[in-house]
Amino acid sequence: MSHPDAESPVRRRLGLFLLGAHGPASIPRLARAAEDAGLDDVWLAEHHFTAYGTLPSATVAAGHALGVTRRIEVGTAACVLPNRHPVSLGEEAALLHELSGGRFRLGVARGGPWVDLEVFGTGLPYREQGFPEALDLLREWLSGASRVGADGDFHSFREVTVSPRVTMPVWVAATSAATVSVAARRGLPLLLGIDADISQKRDMLALWDSTAAAHGHDPARAEHASVHLAPGPSPRLEELLARTRDYVRIDGSPPVHRDLDAYAARLRRIHDHIHDPPGVRRTLLLVEAAPDPYSAAFSAAASVGWANT
């Protein structure tokens, strides 16, 4: 497979995207495997009330992965922001940043219209209208400010002391033009998911570039990330995708059940070659559908053709 952006002066990063599909206990072993294989990072997905992903707190899982590694970066892809208070998440992120010597990376998502919003008491309006406000509050908390207060529609409190006090970036997982625009207006890089093919990713990045530039941000500085199915056999993919059927929508409507065989075939087809549009600087591989995800982590660098060896 060819090395995407081979002419770029910016070194591409290669890592793993992990759902905890084999249980939370698999995360430290896979993180160590990624580090031993010379990969750059691991990013952990957060899910609630579904067997598709077994990590209800990506920050807790990230803390453990950071503790068993020494070099690689560990990120969240992504913490579901409408299920978290942005200050609480900001405190956790800052603490992980400090404890790991700066190896932690924070990604957040708007999330879906799932029952999570009912359980955590936020609801659809917070997901739809409150996400930008929550994102701004999180960014302010991680801006290096000494004190932060809020006077918004969804968050209002007096100024409080920020401790620990850090400055760190935030990535935004995006599957829609609306979320791409929210991220771009703030100059925040994207986490592009496994569902999108290269044409869709190209369109999202083009929208990000034009919107970011219109709001005074330099598109060339963004470190967008993109998730791919790892090269090689993925016999567990259908089993993994079948677990998405236990999602429950907050409005009580039945979830859309894809033809899983057709969906798996599409994913294998669009990820047959690892290729991303310009602007993607971090490629993340889903290895948990492989026969042996630990061996797949070691073979990822050689299969794709670049890593921090």
TANOR-V406282 format. One record per residue. N is the residue number from 1. RES is the residue in one small letter. PHI is phi in radians with two decimals (none if undefined). PSI is psi in whole degrees, 0 to 359 (* if undefined). Layout:
n,res,phi,psi
N,RES,PHI,PSI
N,RES,PHI,PSI
This chain:
n,res,phi,psi
1,m,none,144
2,s,-1.37,155
3,h,-1.46,111
4,p,-1.06,146
5,d,0.97,39
6,a,-1.05,333
7,e,-1.49,354
8,s,-1.26,138
9,p,-1.29,347
10,v,-1.57,124
11,r,-1.19,129
12,r,-1.28,150
13,r,-1.97,144
14,l,-2.20,130
15,g,-2.59,192
16,l,-1.96,148
17,f,-1.98,119
18,l,-2.12,133
19,l,-1.70,346
20,g,1.29,32
21,a,-1.10,336
22,h,-1.80,21
23,g,1.70,154
24,p,-1.00,328
25,a,-1.16,345
26,s,-1.32,341
27,i,-1.11,310
28,p,-1.09,323
29,r,-1.17,318
30,l,-1.19,324
31,a,-1.12,317
32,r,-1.14,321
33,a,-1.10,318
34,a,-1.06,316
35,e,-1.16,316
36,d,-1.14,331
37,a,-1.39,354
38,g,1.53,12
39,l,-1.28,168
40,d,-1.60,327
41,d,-2.84,168
42,v,-2.30,142
43,w,-2.18,135
44,l,-1.97,130
45,a,-1.54,145
46,e,-1.93,129
47,h,-2.44,153
48,h,-2.19,137
49,f,1.07,35
50,t,-2.63,146
51,a,-1.41,354
52,y,-1.05,320
53,g,-2.34,141
54,t,-1.93,20
55,l,-1.99,91
56,p,-1.25,344
57,s,-2.33,103
58,a,-1.16,333
59,t,-1.26,321
60,v,-1.09,313
61,a,-1.09,321
62,a,-1.11,320
63,g,-1.05,320
64,h,-1.20,317
65,a,-1.10,322
66,l,-1.12,325
67,g,-1.23,336
68,v,-1.78,5
69,t,-2.18,169
70,r,-2.25,337
71,r,-2.06,315
72,i,-1.21,157
73,e,-1.45,151
74,v,-2.26,125
75,g,-2.20,170
76,t,-1.91,129
77,a,-2.42,68
78,a,-2.66,161
79,c,-1.20,133
80,v,-1.43,101
81,l,-1.07,321
82,p,-1.13,346
83,n,-1.65,0
84,r,-2.20,145
85,h,-1.33,130
86,p,-1.05,329
87,v,-1.24,318
88,s,-1.06,316
89,l,-1.14,320
90,g,-1.08,320
91,e,-1.11,317
92,e,-1.09,315
93,a,-1.09,316
94,a,-1.11,320
95,l,-1.13,315
96,l,-1.10,321
97,h,-1.02,313
98,e,-1.21,314
99,l,-1.17,332
100,s,-1.68,3
101,g,1.22,30
102,g,1.55,16
103,r,-1.57,355
104,f,-1.51,140
105,r,-2.20,135
106,l,-1.89,122
107,g,-2.08,142
108,v,-2.23,160
109,a,-2.37,155
110,r,-1.27,329
111,g,1.36,176
112,g,-1.70,176
113,p,-1.45,55
114,w,-1.65,174
115,v,-1.09,344
116,d,-0.84,317
117,l,-1.13,330
118,e,-1.32,315
119,v,-1.11,317
120,f,-1.53,357
121,g,1.37,19
122,t,-1.69,314
123,g,1.50,169
124,l,-1.07,320
125,p,-1.02,323
126,y,-1.16,317
127,r,-1.08,318
128,e,-1.52,315
129,q,-1.79,334
130,g,-1.51,345
131,f,-1.02,312
132,p,-1.04,320
133,e,-1.13,317
134,a,-1.11,321
135,l,-1.13,318
136,d,-1.14,321
137,l,-1.16,319
138,l,-1.07,315
139,r,-1.11,319
140,e,-1.11,321
141,w,-1.09,328
142,l,-1.78,21
143,s,-1.64,356
144,g,1.61,1
145,a,-1.10,147
146,s,-1.48,332
147,r,-2.47,145
148,v,-2.42,137
149,g,-2.30,175
150,a,-2.50,144
151,d,-2.54,65
152,g,-2.03,188
153,d,-1.28,332
154,f,-2.02,342
155,h,-2.39,129
156,s,-2.58,118
157,f,-2.79,157
158,r,-1.16,164
159,e,-1.10,138
160,v,-2.29,161
161,t,-1.33,135
162,v,-1.58,121
163,s,-2.71,127
164,p,-1.20,156
165,r,-1.85,115
166,v,-2.39,165
167,t,-2.10,120
168,m,-2.65,153
169,p,-1.39,166
170,v,-2.30,132
171,w,-1.70,153
172,v,-2.17,121
173,a,-1.28,131
174,a,-2.41,133
175,t,-2.20,358
176,s,-2.31,158
177,a,-1.09,325
178,a,-1.09,316
179,t,-1.27,324
180,v,-0.99,316
181,s,-1.16,320
182,v,-1.02,314
183,a,-1.16,316
184,a,-1.14,320
185,r,-1.06,336
186,r,-1.80,1
187,g,1.24,24
188,l,-1.62,131
189,p,-1.17,158
190,l,-1.70,151
191,l,-1.89,111
192,l,-1.70,130
193,g,-1.46,177
194,i,-1.28,339
195,d,-1.21,330
196,a,-1.47,136
197,d,-1.52,179
198,i,-1.12,325
199,s,-1.13,317
200,q,-1.15,319
201,k,-1.15,322
202,r,-1.08,318
203,d,-1.12,317
204,m,-1.13,321
205,l,-1.24,326
206,a,-1.13,318
207,l,-1.11,318
208,w,-1.07,313
209,d,-1.02,311
210,s,-1.17,320
211,t,-1.22,316
212,a,-1.07,315
213,a,-1.09,322
214,a,-1.15,340
215,h,-1.88,20
216,g,1.47,17
217,h,-1.86,144
218,d,-1.52,111
219,p,-1.03,332
220,a,-1.19,344
221,r,-1.55,351
222,a,-1.34,139
223,e,-1.89,72
224,h,-1.16,150
225,a,-2.09,150
226,s,-2.44,133
227,v,-1.68,139
228,h,-2.36,154
229,l,-1.22,132
230,a,-1.10,147
231,p,-1.05,150
232,g,1.79,182
233,p,-1.08,146
234,s,-2.38,62
235,p,-1.16,341
236,r,-1.59,5
237,l,-1.12,314
238,e,-1.07,318
239,e,-1.06,318
240,l,-1.15,315
241,l,-1.15,328
242,a,-1.07,335
243,r,-1.22,342
244,t,-1.21,349
245,r,-1.23,349
246,d,-1.62,9
247,y,-1.10,140
248,v,-2.11,125
249,r,-1.39,144
250,i,-1.17,332
251,d,-1.48,1
252,g,1.46,355
253,s,-1.28,151
254,p,-1.19,140
255,p,-1.20,157
256,v,-1.38,122
257,h,-1.73,110
258,r,-1.23,160
259,d,-1.27,102
260,l,-1.12,324
261,d,-1.11,317
262,a,-1.18,321
263,y,-1.15,317
264,a,-1.10,320
265,a,-1.10,321
266,r,-1.11,316
267,l,-1.10,317
268,r,-1.10,323
269,r,-1.21,313
270,i,-1.30,342
271,h,-1.90,17
272,d,-1.08,326
273,h,-2.16,131
274,i,-1.41,107
275,h,-2.58,135
276,d,-2.29,155
277,p,-1.16,160
278,p,-0.97,142
279,g,1.91,334
280,v,-1.38,121
281,r,-1.98,352
282,r,-2.31,119
283,t,-1.86,126
284,l,-2.06,130
285,l,-1.90,130
286,l,-1.48,110
287,v,-1.81,354
288,e,-1.33,354
289,a,-1.63,358
290,a,-1.32,161
291,p,-0.99,319
292,d,-2.36,99
293,p,-1.08,333
294,y,-1.24,316
295,s,-1.14,323
296,a,-1.10,325
297,a,-1.10,321
298,f,-1.26,327
299,s,-1.49,350
300,a,-1.04,313
301,a,-1.08,314
302,a,-1.17,324
303,s,-1.18,319
304,v,-1.52,325
305,g,1.90,7
306,w,-2.75,147
307,a,-3.03,175
308,n,-1.55,69
309,t,-1.63,*
